[in-house]
Amino acid sequence: MAKRDWQNGVILGCVIGLLLGGVGVGLLVRACERSEIEQVKAGWTLVPVLVFSLDLQAGVAVDYDHVAKMQVPELFVTPSVIRPRELEQFIGRKLRYPVSRGDLIVLGVFEPRAAPAGAPGSP
């Protein structure tokens, strides 16, 4: 009888060990999946930016009717992209080249500002 009890104990121990090992592996896989999901989602948070609301030709002075707010993934927002809080600085500025409806408004699309009168290099 003692041998059979010992064998049953070994079998029971192996079964319990396998079950606990399976649970541990499952928890480890779940933790790794979460980490991968967070890495994939990184940079895809939507942030507000400004876009042109219609096609415009070079030389047009931008006004409020030419601009719309849009949400885009932060992954695509570079430092040159104009944010809604910066809009006032660009109203009245002329376009350096033609733009299309939906184009992100970036710093390089505007003609350089004229130097104030009396500034070095101004007439």
Secondary structure, 3 states (H helix, E strand, C coil): CHHHHHHHHHHHHHHHHHHHHHHHHHHHHHHHHHHHHHHHHCCCCEEEEEEECCCECCCCECCHHHEEEEEEEHHHCCCCECCHHHHHHHCCCEECCCECCCCECEHHHECCCCCCCCCCCCC
